[in-house]
Amino acid sequence: MMYDPVLVQPMRDEVTRLGAKELRTPADVDETMKQQGTTLVFVNSVCGCAAAGARPGLSLSWMRSKKPDHLVTLFAGMEREAVARAREYFAPYQPSSPQIALMKDGKVLRMWQRHDIEGRDPSVIAESLSNAFEELC
């Protein structure tokens, strides 16, 4: 069962206002993975750790000068086929919500899963993301 679109819209807006492109179909995912450069894939979620840590941490990290070339987002529980396709690219990592993948050439450079996010302050998540951006972007 999908979530109520009205309920999730503010959660989507938190990420799209950063400039993230929403991926809604498996074809969108495949096209994104063909892009040159680095891509941060943000699998959004209605869970508390997405609200308390992942989205605010992403926002803080996006204030830094060094960032991936592209930012995209999908919403777990909404674009199920697109999320499933993205997770094929994330192998061997298990599905997680939220989930953040730093990608290049369709390959995972760094992965943050729920256990890397849950219970952590947004500033800690932002620092982890920013450190990866500095190293890999």
C-alpha positions as CSV (number, residue, x, y, z in Angstrom):
1,M,0.0,0.0,0.0
2,M,1.3,3.4,-0.9
3,Y,1.3,6.3,1.5
4,D,-1.0,9.2,1.0
5,P,0.6,11.6,-1.5
6,V,-0.5,14.6,0.4
7,L,1.2,13.2,3.6
8,V,4.5,12.7,1.9
9,Q,4.7,15.9,-0.2
10,P,6.3,18.0,2.6
11,M,8.9,15.2,3.0
12,R,9.6,15.2,-0.8
13,D,9.8,19.0,-0.7
14,E,12.6,18.9,1.9
15,V,14.8,17.2,-0.6
16,T,13.6,18.6,-3.9
17,R,14.1,22.2,-2.6
18,L,17.8,21.3,-2.5
19,G,17.6,20.8,-6.3
20,A,17.1,17.0,-6.2
21,K,15.5,15.5,-9.3
22,E,12.8,13.0,-8.4
23,L,13.0,9.6,-10.0
24,R,9.6,8.0,-10.5
25,T,10.2,5.1,-12.9
26,P,12.8,2.4,-13.4
27,A,13.7,4.1,-16.7
28,D,14.4,7.3,-14.8
29,V,16.8,5.3,-12.5
30,D,18.6,3.7,-15.5
31,E,19.0,7.1,-17.2
32,T,20.4,8.6,-14.1
33,M,22.9,5.8,-13.6
34,K,24.3,6.6,-17.1
35,Q,25.1,10.2,-16.3
36,Q,28.7,11.2,-16.1
37,G,30.1,12.3,-12.8
38,T,29.0,11.5,-9.3
39,T,25.4,11.1,-8.2
40,L,23.9,11.1,-4.7
41,V,20.8,8.9,-4.6
42,F,18.6,9.7,-1.6
43,V,15.9,7.1,-0.8
44,N,13.5,9.1,1.2
45,S,11.2,7.6,3.9
46,V,8.4,8.5,6.2
47,C,10.3,7.1,9.2
48,G,11.5,9.1,12.1
49,C,15.1,8.7,11.3
50,A,14.6,10.2,7.9
51,A,12.8,13.2,9.5
52,A,15.2,13.6,12.4
53,G,18.5,12.7,10.7
54,A,18.7,11.9,7.0
55,R,16.9,14.9,5.5
56,P,18.4,17.5,7.8
57,G,21.8,15.9,7.4
58,L,21.5,16.0,3.7
59,S,20.4,19.6,3.8
60,L,23.4,20.6,6.0
61,S,25.9,18.7,3.7
62,W,24.5,20.4,0.7
63,M,25.6,23.8,2.1
64,R,29.2,22.8,1.6
65,S,31.1,23.8,-1.6
66,K,32.2,20.2,-2.5
67,K,29.2,18.1,-3.6
68,P,28.3,15.4,-6.1
69,D,27.5,16.4,-9.7
70,H,23.9,15.2,-9.4
71,L,21.3,14.8,-6.6
72,V,18.4,12.5,-7.1
73,T,15.7,11.2,-4.9
74,L,13.1,8.4,-4.7
75,F,10.5,7.7,-2.1
76,A,10.3,4.3,-0.4
77,G,6.7,3.2,-0.3
78,M,5.7,5.4,-3.2
79,E,7.8,4.8,-6.4
80,R,8.2,1.1,-5.6
81,E,9.4,-0.1,-9.0
82,A,11.9,2.8,-9.3
83,V,13.2,2.1,-5.7
84,A,13.5,-1.6,-6.5
85,R,15.5,-0.7,-9.7
86,A,17.8,1.6,-7.8
87,R,18.4,-1.1,-5.2
88,E,19.6,-3.4,-8.0
89,Y,22.4,-0.8,-8.5
90,F,23.1,-0.8,-4.7
91,A,24.0,-4.5,-4.6
92,P,25.4,-6.1,-2.4
93,Y,23.8,-3.7,0.1
94,Q,20.5,-4.7,1.6
95,P,17.4,-2.5,1.1
96,S,17.1,0.2,3.8
97,S,14.9,3.2,4.4
98,P,16.2,5.7,4.4
99,Q,19.2,4.9,2.3
100,I,21.8,7.2,0.7
101,A,24.2,6.1,-2.0
102,L,27.0,8.0,-3.6
103,M,27.4,6.6,-7.1
104,K,29.6,6.9,-10.1
105,D,29.3,5.0,-13.4
106,G,26.4,3.0,-11.9
107,K,28.6,1.8,-9.0
108,V,28.4,2.5,-5.3
109,L,31.2,4.6,-4.0
110,R,29.8,4.9,-0.5
111,M,26.6,3.8,1.2
112,W,24.6,5.0,4.2
113,Q,21.9,2.8,5.5
114,R,19.4,3.1,8.3
115,H,21.9,1.9,10.9
116,D,24.3,4.7,9.8
117,I,21.5,7.3,10.2
118,E,19.2,6.2,13.0
119,G,19.8,8.0,16.3
120,R,22.5,10.2,14.9
121,D,22.5,14.0,15.0
122,P,22.0,15.6,11.6
123,S,25.4,17.3,12.0
124,V,27.1,13.9,12.3
125,I,25.3,12.7,9.2
126,A,26.2,15.8,7.3
127,E,29.9,15.5,8.3
128,S,29.9,11.9,7.1
129,L,28.4,12.9,3.8
130,S,30.7,15.9,3.4
131,N,33.8,13.8,4.1
132,A,32.8,11.4,1.4
133,F,32.1,14.3,-1.0
134,E,35.6,15.7,-0.3
135,E,37.2,12.3,-0.9
136,L,35.2,11.0,-3.8
137,C,33.7,13.9,-5.8
